[in-house]
């Protein structure tokens, strides 16, 4: 019985110790930044996909018009 109490004591004291130092707020939106520094860019347009290895696809003038047009999030589903 004393061993069970000792185990319970250390378990509860350890839990209390770890919970004491948790921050009460997130710093993600806490500091304001200058609006001229931040820029939102839409990466969702202009993506194409084909499920095979294509030689020369890294070239700037490569014709990918036969490939499927996909959204950025949708491209992950094509890979499966």
PDB file of N, CA, C and O in Angstrom, chain B, residues numbered from 101:
ATOM      1  N   UNK B 101       0.808  -1.207   0.000  1.00  0.00           N
ATOM      2  CA  UNK B 101       0.000   0.000   0.000  1.00  0.00           C
ATOM      3  C   UNK B 101       0.854   1.276   0.000  1.00  0.00           C
ATOM      4  O   UNK B 101       0.538   2.195  -0.754  1.00  0.00           O
ATOM      5  N   UNK B 102       1.934   1.379   0.818  1.00  0.00           N
ATOM      6  CA  UNK B 102       2.754   2.594   0.784  1.00  0.00           C
ATOM      7  C   UNK B 102       3.392   2.820  -0.591  1.00  0.00           C
ATOM      8  O   UNK B 102       3.582   3.963  -1.005  1.00  0.00           O
ATOM      9  N   UNK B 103       3.723   1.736  -1.296  1.00  0.00           N
ATOM     10  CA  UNK B 103       4.325   1.879  -2.619  1.00  0.00           C
ATOM     11  C   UNK B 103       3.331   2.495  -3.597  1.00  0.00           C
ATOM     12  O   UNK B 103       3.716   3.320  -4.425  1.00  0.00           O
ATOM     13  N   UNK B 104       2.056   2.108  -3.516  1.00  0.00           N
ATOM     14  CA  UNK B 104       1.025   2.679  -4.383  1.00  0.00           C
ATOM     15  C   UNK B 104       0.847   4.165  -4.113  1.00  0.00           C
ATOM     16  O   UNK B 104       0.670   4.949  -5.045  1.00  0.00           O
ATOM     17  N   UNK B 105       0.891   4.558  -2.846  1.00  0.00           N
ATOM     18  CA  UNK B 105       0.747   5.973  -2.493  1.00  0.00           C
ATOM     19  C   UNK B 105       1.945   6.774  -2.998  1.00  0.00           C
ATOM     20  O   UNK B 105       1.794   7.892  -3.488  1.00  0.00           O
ATOM     21  N   UNK B 106       3.120   6.197  -2.874  1.00  0.00           N
ATOM     22  CA  UNK B 106       4.324   6.868  -3.345  1.00  0.00           C
ATOM     23  C   UNK B 106       4.282   7.059  -4.867  1.00  0.00           C
ATOM     24  O   UNK B 106       4.631   8.122  -5.379  1.00  0.00           O
ATOM     25  N   UNK B 107       3.858   6.031  -5.565  1.00  0.00           N
ATOM     26  CA  UNK B 107       3.725   6.116  -7.018  1.00  0.00           C
ATOM     27  C   UNK B 107       2.687   7.161  -7.408  1.00  0.00           C
ATOM     28  O   UNK B 107       2.905   7.936  -8.339  1.00  0.00           O
ATOM     29  N   UNK B 108       1.569   7.185  -6.708  1.00  0.00           N
ATOM     30  CA  UNK B 108       0.522   8.167  -6.969  1.00  0.00           C
ATOM     31  C   UNK B 108       1.034   9.585  -6.700  1.00  0.00           C
ATOM     32  O   UNK B 108       0.755  10.504  -7.470  1.00  0.00           O
ATOM     33  N   UNK B 109       1.775   9.759  -5.619  1.00  0.00           N
ATOM     34  CA  UNK B 109       2.322  11.072  -5.274  1.00  0.00           C
ATOM     35  C   UNK B 109       3.248  11.590  -6.371  1.00  0.00           C
ATOM     36  O   UNK B 109       3.113  12.733  -6.807  1.00  0.00           O
ATOM     37  N   UNK B 110       4.183  10.758  -6.819  1.00  0.00           N
ATOM     38  CA  UNK B 110       5.123  11.192  -7.847  1.00  0.00           C
ATOM     39  C   UNK B 110       4.435  11.427  -9.193  1.00  0.00           C
ATOM     40  O   UNK B 110       4.809  12.338  -9.931  1.00  0.00           O
ATOM     41  N   UNK B 111       3.450  10.624  -9.506  1.00  0.00           N
ATOM     42  CA  UNK B 111       2.713  10.808 -10.754  1.00  0.00           C
ATOM     43  C   UNK B 111       1.968  12.135 -10.753  1.00  0.00           C
ATOM     44  O   UNK B 111       2.044  12.894 -11.719  1.00  0.00           O
ATOM     45  N   UNK B 112       1.249  12.415  -9.674  1.00  0.00           N
ATOM     46  CA  UNK B 112       0.487  13.657  -9.598  1.00  0.00           C
ATOM     47  C   UNK B 112       1.391  14.880  -9.501  1.00  0.00           C
ATOM     48  O   UNK B 112       1.093  15.914 -10.098  1.00  0.00           O
ATOM     49  N   UNK B 113       2.479  14.778  -8.766  1.00  0.00           N
ATOM     50  CA  UNK B 113       3.382  15.924  -8.657  1.00  0.00           C
ATOM     51  C   UNK B 113       4.081  16.186  -9.998  1.00  0.00           C
ATOM     52  O   UNK B 113       4.307  17.343 -10.352  1.00  0.00           O
ATOM     53  N   UNK B 114       4.418  15.157 -10.731  1.00  0.00           N
ATOM     54  CA  UNK B 114       5.024  15.338 -12.047  1.00  0.00           C
ATOM     55  C   UNK B 114       4.056  15.961 -13.024  1.00  0.00           C
ATOM     56  O   UNK B 114       4.446  16.805 -13.831  1.00  0.00           O
ATOM     57  N   UNK B 115       2.796  15.559 -12.965  1.00  0.00           N
ATOM     58  CA  UNK B 115       1.783  16.138 -13.845  1.00  0.00           C
ATOM     59  C   UNK B 115       1.586  17.614 -13.529  1.00  0.00           C
ATOM     60  O   UNK B 115       1.494  18.440 -14.437  1.00  0.00           O
ATOM     61  N   UNK B 116       1.523  17.940 -12.262  1.00  0.00           N
ATOM     62  CA  UNK B 116       1.360  19.335 -11.859  1.00  0.00           C
ATOM     63  C   UNK B 116       2.546  20.185 -12.247  1.00  0.00           C
ATOM     64  O   UNK B 116       2.375  21.352 -12.598  1.00  0.00           O
ATOM     65  N   UNK B 117       3.733  19.637 -12.194  1.00  0.00           N
ATOM     66  CA  UNK B 117       4.940  20.379 -12.547  1.00  0.00           C
ATOM     67  C   UNK B 117       4.968  20.709 -14.038  1.00  0.00           C
ATOM     68  O   UNK B 117       5.352  21.815 -14.417  1.00  0.00           O
ATOM     69  N   UNK B 118       4.574  19.783 -14.870  1.00  0.00           N
ATOM     70  CA  UNK B 118       4.604  20.041 -16.311  1.00  0.00           C
ATOM     71  C   UNK B 118       3.494  20.988 -16.740  1.00  0.00           C
ATOM     72  O   UNK B 118       3.674  21.731 -17.705  1.00  0.00           O
ATOM     73  N   UNK B 119       2.368  20.988 -16.067  1.00  0.00           N
ATOM     74  CA  UNK B 119       1.266  21.859 -16.441  1.00  0.00           C
ATOM     75  C   UNK B 119       1.485  23.298 -15.998  1.00  0.00           C
ATOM     76  O   UNK B 119       0.871  24.208 -16.557  1.00  0.00           O
ATOM     77  N   UNK B 120       2.335  23.526 -15.021  1.00  0.00           N
ATOM     78  CA  UNK B 120       2.513  24.864 -14.474  1.00  0.00           C
ATOM     79  C   UNK B 120       3.163  25.814 -15.476  1.00  0.00           C
ATOM     80  O   UNK B 120       2.876  27.011 -15.443  1.00  0.00           O
ATOM     81  N   UNK B 121       4.010  25.335 -16.350  1.00  0.00           N
ATOM     82  CA  UNK B 121       4.780  26.194 -17.229  1.00  0.00           C
ATOM     83  C   UNK B 121       4.222  26.290 -18.645  1.00  0.00           C
ATOM     84  O   UNK B 121       4.941  26.708 -19.553  1.00  0.00           O
ATOM     85  N   UNK B 122       2.987  25.922 -18.856  1.00  0.00           N
ATOM     86  CA  UNK B 122       2.371  26.051 -20.173  1.00  0.00           C
ATOM     87  C   UNK B 122       1.982  27.505 -20.410  1.00  0.00           C
ATOM     88  O   UNK B 122       1.402  28.125 -19.518  1.00  0.00           O
ATOM     89  N   UNK B 123       2.279  28.072 -21.576  1.00  0.00           N
ATOM     90  CA  UNK B 123       1.903  29.466 -21.843  1.00  0.00           C
ATOM     91  C   UNK B 123       0.385  29.610 -21.930  1.00  0.00           C
ATOM     92  O   UNK B 123      -0.314  28.686 -22.346  1.00  0.00           O
ATOM     93  N   UNK B 124      -0.102  30.755 -21.539  1.00  0.00           N
ATOM     94  CA  UNK B 124      -1.538  31.007 -21.534  1.00  0.00           C
ATOM     95  C   UNK B 124      -2.031  31.598 -22.853  1.00  0.00           C
ATOM     96  O   UNK B 124      -3.238  31.731 -23.056  1.00  0.00           O
ATOM     97  N   UNK B 125      -1.126  31.948 -23.735  1.00  0.00           N
ATOM     98  CA  UNK B 125      -1.529  32.514 -25.019  1.00  0.00           C
ATOM     99  C   UNK B 125      -0.526  32.104 -26.082  1.00  0.00           C
ATOM    100  O   UNK B 125       0.605  31.721 -25.782  1.00  0.00           O
ATOM    101  N   UNK B 126      -0.955  32.190 -27.303  1.00  0.00           N
ATOM    102  CA  UNK B 126      -0.084  31.878 -28.431  1.00  0.00           C
ATOM    103  C   UNK B 126       0.594  33.159 -28.908  1.00  0.00           C
ATOM    104  O   UNK B 126      -0.032  34.218 -28.950  1.00  0.00           O
ATOM    105  N   UNK B 127       1.849  33.064 -29.259  1.00  0.00           N
ATOM    106  CA  UNK B 127       2.554  34.251 -29.747  1.00  0.00           C
ATOM    107  C   UNK B 127       2.386  34.444 -31.249  1.00  0.00           C
ATOM    108  O   UNK B 127       2.968  35.367 -31.819  1.00  0.00           O
ATOM    109  N   UNK B 128       1.594  33.582 -31.901  1.00  0.00           N
ATOM    110  CA  UNK B 128       1.439  33.677 -33.355  1.00  0.00           C
ATOM    111  C   UNK B 128       0.833  35.010 -33.776  1.00  0.00           C
ATOM    112  O   UNK B 128       1.271  35.596 -34.766  1.00  0.00           O
ATOM    113  N   UNK B 129      -0.157  35.495 -33.051  1.00  0.00           N
ATOM    114  CA  UNK B 129      -0.779  36.759 -33.404  1.00  0.00           C
ATOM    115  C   UNK B 129      -0.533  37.838 -32.379  1.00  0.00           C
ATOM    116  O   UNK B 129      -1.217  38.862 -32.388  1.00  0.00           O
ATOM    117  N   UNK B 130       0.414  37.638 -31.506  1.00  0.00           N
ATOM    118  CA  UNK B 130       0.630  38.558 -30.389  1.00  0.00           C
ATOM    119  C   UNK B 130       1.336  39.834 -30.814  1.00  0.00           C
ATOM    120  O   UNK B 130       0.988  40.915 -30.338  1.00  0.00           O
ATOM    121  N   UNK B 131       2.315  39.733 -31.694  1.00  0.00           N
ATOM    122  CA  UNK B 131       3.078  40.894 -32.127  1.00  0.00           C
ATOM    123  C   UNK B 131       2.579  41.369 -33.485  1.00  0.00           C
ATOM    124  O   UNK B 131       2.403  40.567 -34.402  1.00  0.00           O
ATOM    125  N   UNK B 132       2.355  42.658 -33.611  1.00  0.00           N
ATOM    126  CA  UNK B 132       1.919  43.215 -34.886  1.00  0.00           C
ATOM    127  C   UNK B 132       3.137  43.514 -35.757  1.00  0.00           C
ATOM    128  O   UNK B 132       4.170  43.975 -35.270  1.00  0.00           O
ATOM    129  N   UNK B 133       2.996  43.247 -37.028  1.00  0.00           N
ATOM    130  CA  UNK B 133       4.073  43.542 -37.969  1.00  0.00           C
ATOM    131  C   UNK B 133       3.620  44.632 -38.928  1.00  0.00           C
ATOM    132  O   UNK B 133       2.426  44.899 -39.068  1.00  0.00           O
ATOM    133  N   UNK B 134       4.564  45.240 -39.567  1.00  0.00           N
ATOM    134  CA  UNK B 134       4.266  46.256 -40.563  1.00  0.00           C
ATOM    135  C   UNK B 134       3.599  45.590 -41.764  1.00  0.00           C
ATOM    136  O   UNK B 134       4.135  44.627 -42.313  1.00  0.00           O
ATOM    137  N   UNK B 135       2.445  46.089 -42.173  1.00  0.00           N
ATOM    138  CA  UNK B 135       1.693  45.463 -43.261  1.00  0.00           C
ATOM    139  C   UNK B 135       2.428  45.534 -44.599  1.00  0.00           C
ATOM    140  O   UNK B 135       2.164  44.717 -45.481  1.00  0.00           O
ATOM    141  N   UNK B 136       3.331  46.476 -44.769  1.00  0.00           N
ATOM    142  CA  UNK B 136       4.051  46.585 -46.034  1.00  0.00           C
ATOM    143  C   UNK B 136       5.089  45.478 -46.200  1.00  0.00           C
ATOM    144  O   UNK B 136       5.567  45.251 -47.311  1.00  0.00           O
ATOM    145  N   UNK B 137       5.444  44.790 -45.125  1.00  0.00           N
ATOM    146  CA  UNK B 137       6.449  43.733 -45.189  1.00  0.00           C
ATOM    147  C   UNK B 137       5.831  42.404 -45.603  1.00  0.00           C
ATOM    148  O   UNK B 137       6.512  41.546 -46.166  1.00  0.00           O
ATOM    149  N   UNK B 138       4.567  42.237 -45.329  1.00  0.00           N
ATOM    150  CA  UNK B 138       3.908  40.954 -45.571  1.00  0.00           C
ATOM    151  C   UNK B 138       3.227  40.945 -46.934  1.00  0.00           C
ATOM    152  O   UNK B 138       2.582  41.917 -47.329  1.00  0.00           O
ATOM    153  N   UNK B 139       3.382  39.830 -47.646  1.00  0.00           N
ATOM    154  CA  UNK B 139       2.765  39.696 -48.963  1.00  0.00           C
ATOM    155  C   UNK B 139       2.143  38.308 -49.072  1.00  0.00           C
ATOM    156  O   UNK B 139       2.792  37.309 -48.765  1.00  0.00           O
ATOM    157  N   UNK B 140       0.889  38.245 -49.507  1.00  0.00           N
ATOM    158  CA  UNK B 140       0.207  36.965 -49.699  1.00  0.00           C
ATOM    159  C   UNK B 140       0.338  36.552 -51.163  1.00  0.00           C
ATOM    160  O   UNK B 140       0.013  37.323 -52.066  1.00  0.00           O
ATOM    161  N   UNK B 141       0.814  35.331 -51.388  1.00  0.00           N
ATOM    162  CA  UNK B 141       1.001  34.818 -52.741  1.00  0.00           C
ATOM    163  C   UNK B 141       0.177  33.543 -52.885  1.00  0.00           C
ATOM    164  O   UNK B 141       0.257  32.654 -52.038  1.00  0.00           O
ATOM    165  N   UNK B 142      -0.608  33.452 -53.947  1.00  0.00           N
ATOM    166  CA  UNK B 142      -1.428  32.275 -54.200  1.00  0.00           C
ATOM    167  C   UNK B 142      -0.600  31.262 -55.000  1.00  0.00           C
ATOM    168  O   UNK B 142      -0.282  31.496 -56.165  1.00  0.00           O
ATOM    169  N   UNK B 143      -0.259  30.149 -54.373  1.00  0.00           N
ATOM    170  CA  UNK B 143       0.506  29.092 -55.039  1.00  0.00           C
ATOM    171  C   UNK B 143      -0.402  28.044 -55.685  1.00  0.00           C
ATOM    172  O   UNK B 143       0.088  27.015 -56.149  1.00  0.00           O
ATOM    173  N   UNK B 144      -1.697  28.284 -55.723  1.00  0.00           N
ATOM    174  CA  UNK B 144      -2.649  27.271 -56.153  1.00  0.00           C
ATOM    175  C   UNK B 144      -2.890  27.265 -57.661  1.00  0.00           C
ATOM    176  O   UNK B 144      -3.575  26.369 -58.155  1.00  0.00           O
ATOM    177  N   UNK B 145      -2.367  28.206 -58.393  1.00  0.00           N
ATOM    178  CA  UNK B 145      -2.649  28.281 -59.837  1.00  0.00           C
ATOM    179  C   UNK B 145      -1.435  27.847 -60.656  1.00  0.00           C
ATOM    180  O   UNK B 145      -0.292  27.991 -60.223  1.00  0.00           O
ATOM    181  N   UNK B 146      -1.704  27.318 -61.837  1.00  0.00           N
ATOM    182  CA  UNK B 146      -0.645  26.998 -62.779  1.00  0.00           C
ATOM    183  C   UNK B 146       0.036  25.659 -62.577  1.00  0.00           C
ATOM    184  O   UNK B 146       1.117  25.439 -63.124  1.00  0.00           O
ATOM    185  N   UNK B 147      -0.555  24.760 -61.815  1.00  0.00           N
ATOM    186  CA  UNK B 147       0.065  23.452 -61.577  1.00  0.00           C
ATOM    187  C   UNK B 147      -0.480  22.421 -62.556  1.00  0.00           C
ATOM    188  O   UNK B 147      -1.678  22.396 -62.837  1.00  0.00           O
ATOM    189  N   UNK B 148       0.397  21.576 -63.070  1.00  0.00           N
ATOM    190  CA  UNK B 148       0.022  20.469 -63.954  1.00  0.00           C
ATOM    191  C   UNK B 148       0.659  19.199 -63.430  1.00  0.00           C
ATOM    192  O   UNK B 148       1.675  19.247 -62.736  1.00  0.00           O
ATOM    193  N   UNK B 149       0.059  18.053 -63.765  1.00  0.00           N
ATOM    194  CA  UNK B 149       0.530  16.781 -63.213  1.00  0.00           C
ATOM    195  C   UNK B 149       0.464  15.684 -64.260  1.00  0.00           C
ATOM    196  O   UNK B 149      -0.459  15.635 -65.072  1.00  0.00           O
ATOM    197  N   UNK B 150       1.458  14.805 -64.230  1.00  0.00           N
ATOM    198  CA  UNK B 150       1.444  13.565 -65.004  1.00  0.00           C
ATOM    199  C   UNK B 150       2.153  12.518 -64.158  1.00  0.00           C
ATOM    200  O   UNK B 150       3.193  12.802 -63.563  1.00  0.00           O
ATOM    201  N   UNK B 151       1.610  11.328 -64.099  1.00  0.00           N
ATOM    202  CA  UNK B 151       2.153  10.288 -63.223  1.00  0.00           C
ATOM    203  C   UNK B 151       3.107   9.383 -63.994  1.00  0.00           C
ATOM    204  O   UNK B 151       2.815   8.211 -64.227  1.00  0.00           O
ATOM    205  N   UNK B 152       4.228   9.928 -64.379  1.00  0.00           N
ATOM    206  CA  UNK B 152       5.286   9.162 -65.037  1.00  0.00           C
ATOM    207  C   UNK B 152       6.531  10.043 -65.102  1.00  0.00           C
ATOM    208  O   UNK B 152       6.445  11.258 -64.925  1.00  0.00           O
ATOM    209  N   UNK B 153       7.652   9.449 -65.348  1.00  0.00           N
ATOM    210  CA  UNK B 153       8.886  10.208 -65.541  1.00  0.00           C
ATOM    211  C   UNK B 153       8.914  10.740 -66.969  1.00  0.00           C
ATOM    212  O   UNK B 153       8.694   9.995 -67.923  1.00  0.00           O
ATOM    213  N   UNK B 154       9.183  12.020 -67.105  1.00  0.00           N
ATOM    214  CA  UNK B 154       9.212  12.662 -68.416  1.00  0.00           C
ATOM    215  C   UNK B 154      10.593  13.282 -68.613  1.00  0.00           C
ATOM    216  O   UNK B 154      11.043  14.082 -67.793  1.00  0.00           O
ATOM    217  N   UNK B 155      11.241  12.920 -69.672  1.00  0.00           N
ATOM    218  CA  UNK B 155      12.561  13.461 -69.976  1.00  0.00           C
ATOM    219  C   UNK B 155      12.432  14.889 -70.499  1.00  0.00           C
ATOM    220  O   UNK B 155      11.630  15.157 -71.394  1.00  0.00           O
ATOM    221  N   UNK B 156      13.216  15.795 -69.944  1.00  0.00           N
ATOM    222  CA  UNK B 156      13.226  17.182 -70.407  1.00  0.00           C
ATOM    223  C   UNK B 156      12.171  18.073 -69.789  1.00  0.00           C
ATOM    224  O   UNK B 156      12.027  19.219 -70.213  1.00  0.00           O
ATOM    225  N   UNK B 157      11.427  17.595 -68.805  1.00  0.00           N
ATOM    226  CA  UNK B 157      10.354  18.394 -68.208  1.00  0.00           C
ATOM    227  C   UNK B 157      10.876  19.587 -67.420  1.00  0.00           C
ATOM    228  O   UNK B 157      10.119  20.517 -67.140  1.00  0.00           O
ATOM    229  N   UNK B 158      12.146  19.579 -67.060  1.00  0.00           N
ATOM    230  CA  UNK B 158      12.707  20.699 -66.298  1.00  0.00           C
ATOM    231  C   UNK B 158      13.041  21.902 -67.178  1.00  0.00           C
ATOM    232  O   UNK B 158      13.362  22.971 -66.659  1.00  0.00           O
ATOM    233  N   UNK B 159      12.972  21.748 -68.480  1.00  0.00           N
ATOM    234  CA  UNK B 159      13.319  22.835 -69.400  1.00  0.00           C
ATOM    235  C   UNK B 159      12.233  23.904 -69.416  1.00  0.00           C
ATOM    236  O   UNK B 159      11.053  23.613 -69.224  1.00  0.00           O
ATOM    237  N   UNK B 160      12.647  25.128 -69.646  1.00  0.00           N
ATOM    238  CA  UNK B 160      11.730  26.267 -69.627  1.00  0.00           C
ATOM    239  C   UNK B 160      10.704  26.205 -70.763  1.00  0.00           C
ATOM    240  O   UNK B 160       9.550  26.583 -70.559  1.00  0.00           O
ATOM    241  N   UNK B 161      11.085  25.749 -71.922  1.00  0.00           N
ATOM    242  CA  UNK B 161      10.186  25.732 -73.082  1.00  0.00           C
ATOM    243  C   UNK B 161       9.495  24.381 -73.281  1.00  0.00           C
ATOM    244  O   UNK B 161       9.029  24.093 -74.383  1.00  0.00           O
ATOM    245  N   UNK B 162       9.420  23.546 -72.239  1.00  0.00           N
ATOM    246  CA  UNK B 162       8.784  22.230 -72.325  1.00  0.00           C
ATOM    247  C   UNK B 162       7.273  22.386 -72.496  1.00  0.00           C
ATOM    248  O   UNK B 162       6.656  23.218 -71.831  1.00  0.00           O
ATOM    249  N   UNK B 163       6.676  21.589 -73.384  1.00  0.00           N
ATOM    250  CA  UNK B 163       5.229  21.637 -73.631  1.00  0.00           C
ATOM    251  C   UNK B 163       4.524  20.637 -72.711  1.00  0.00           C
ATOM    252  O   UNK B 163       4.610  19.427 -72.917  1.00  0.00           O
ATOM    253  N   UNK B 164       3.829  21.155 -71.698  1.00  0.00           N
ATOM    254  CA  UNK B 164       3.096  20.296 -70.763  1.00  0.00           C
ATOM    255  C   UNK B 164       1.584  20.436 -70.940  1.00  0.00           C
ATOM    256  O   UNK B 164       0.826  20.188 -70.003  1.00  0.00           O
ATOM    257  N   UNK B 165       1.146  20.828 -72.122  1.00  0.00           N
ATOM    258  CA  UNK B 165      -0.281  21.060 -72.360  1.00  0.00           C
ATOM    259  C   UNK B 165      -1.109  19.777 -72.295  1.00  0.00           C
ATOM    260  O   UNK B 165      -2.319  19.850 -72.077  1.00  0.00           O
ATOM    261  N   UNK B 166      -0.499  18.610 -72.476  1.00  0.00           N
ATOM    262  CA  UNK B 166      -1.239  17.345 -72.403  1.00  0.00           C
ATOM    263  C   UNK B 166      -1.386  16.851 -70.958  1.00  0.00           C
ATOM    264  O   UNK B 166      -2.101  15.881 -70.710  1.00  0.00           O
ATOM    265  N   UNK B 167      -0.723  17.502 -70.013  1.00  0.00           N
ATOM    266  CA  UNK B 167      -0.792  17.087 -68.609  1.00  0.00           C
ATOM    267  C   UNK B 167      -2.102  17.553 -67.983  1.00  0.00           C
ATOM    268  O   UNK B 167      -2.740  18.473 -68.497  1.00  0.00           O
ATOM    269  N   UNK B 168      -2.507  16.934 -66.888  1.00  0.00           N
ATOM    270  CA  UNK B 168      -3.726  17.324 -66.170  1.00  0.00           C
ATOM    271  C   UNK B 168      -3.491  18.613 -65.395  1.00  0.00           C
ATOM    272  O   UNK B 168      -2.448  18.778 -64.762  1.00  0.00           O
ATOM    273  N   UNK B 169      -4.455  19.526 -65.441  1.00  0.00           N
ATOM    274  CA  UNK B 169      -4.402  20.753 -64.640  1.00  0.00           C
ATOM    275  C   UNK B 169      -4.955  20.415 -63.261  1.00  0.00           C
ATOM    276  O   UNK B 169      -6.056  19.878 -63.144  1.00  0.00           O
ATOM    277  N   UNK B 170      -4.189  20.731 -62.217  1.00  0.00           N
ATOM    278  CA  UNK B 170      -4.593  20.391 -60.845  1.00  0.00           C
ATOM    279  C   UNK B 170      -4.435  21.598 -59.937  1.00  0.00           C
ATOM    280  O   UNK B 170      -3.670  22.517 -60.227  1.00  0.00           O
ATOM    281  N   UNK B 171      -5.181  21.578 -58.820  1.00  0.00           N
ATOM    282  CA  UNK B 171      -4.941  22.512 -57.727  1.00  0.00           C
ATOM    283  C   UNK B 171      -3.786  21.979 -56.907  1.00  0.00           C
ATOM    284  O   UNK B 171      -3.458  20.796 -56.993  1.00  0.00           O
ATOM    285  N   UNK B 172      -3.178  22.818 -56.130  1.00  0.00           N
ATOM    286  CA  UNK B 172      -2.022  22.405 -55.344  1.00  0.00           C
ATOM    287  C   UNK B 172      -2.378  21.287 -54.372  1.00  0.00           C
ATOM    288  O   UNK B 172      -1.627  20.318 -54.262  1.00  0.00           O
ATOM    289  N   UNK B 173      -3.492  21.392 -53.668  1.00  0.00           N
ATOM    290  CA  UNK B 173      -3.883  20.345 -52.723  1.00  0.00           C
ATOM    291  C   UNK B 173      -4.342  19.082 -53.435  1.00  0.00           C
ATOM    292  O   UNK B 173      -4.160  17.978 -52.921  1.00  0.00           O
ATOM    293  N   UNK B 174      -4.931  19.234 -54.606  1.00  0.00           N
ATOM    294  CA  UNK B 174      -5.421  18.079 -55.353  1.00  0.00           C
ATOM    295  C   UNK B 174      -4.272  17.222 -55.878  1.00  0.00           C
ATOM    296  O   UNK B 174      -4.439  16.018 -56.071  1.00  0.00           O
ATOM    297  N   UNK B 175      -3.120  17.822 -56.109  1.00  0.00           N
ATOM    298  CA  UNK B 175      -1.979  17.094 -56.653  1.00  0.00           C
ATOM    299  C   UNK B 175      -1.530  15.971 -55.731  1.00  0.00           C
ATOM    300  O   UNK B 175      -1.008  14.963 -56.206  1.00  0.00           O
ATOM    301  N   UNK B 176      -1.719  16.119 -54.432  1.00  0.00           N
ATOM    302  CA  UNK B 176      -1.329  15.056 -53.498  1.00  0.00           C
ATOM    303  C   UNK B 176      -2.199  13.820 -53.703  1.00  0.00           C
ATOM    304  O   UNK B 176      -1.729  12.698 -53.513  1.00  0.00           O
ATOM    305  N   UNK B 177      -3.458  14.009 -54.086  1.00  0.00           N
ATOM    306  CA  UNK B 177      -4.349  12.871 -54.313  1.00  0.00           C
ATOM    307  C   UNK B 177      -3.965  12.100 -55.569  1.00  0.00           C
ATOM    308  O   UNK B 177      -4.178  10.889 -55.628  1.00  0.00           O
ATOM    309  N   UNK B 178      -3.413  12.760 -56.563  1.00  0.00           N
ATOM    310  CA  UNK B 178      -3.011  12.090 -57.790  1.00  0.00           C
ATOM    311  C   UNK B 178      -1.856  11.128 -57.557  1.00  0.00           C
ATOM    312  O   UNK B 178      -1.738  10.117 -58.249  1.00  0.00           O
ATOM    313  N   UNK B 179      -1.015  11.432 -56.598  1.00  0.00           N
ATOM    314  CA  UNK B 179       0.177  10.607 -56.352  1.00  0.00           C
ATOM    315  C   UNK B 179      -0.161   9.259 -55.737  1.00  0.00           C
ATOM    316  O   UNK B 179       0.638   8.327 -55.826  1.00  0.00           O
ATOM    317  N   UNK B 180      -1.313   9.137 -55.124  1.00  0.00           N
ATOM    318  CA  UNK B 180      -1.654   7.885 -54.427  1.00  0.00           C
ATOM    319  C   UNK B 180      -2.063   6.783 -55.360  1.00  0.00           C
ATOM    320  O   UNK B 180      -2.376   5.680 -54.913  1.00  0.00           O
TER     321      UNK B 180
END
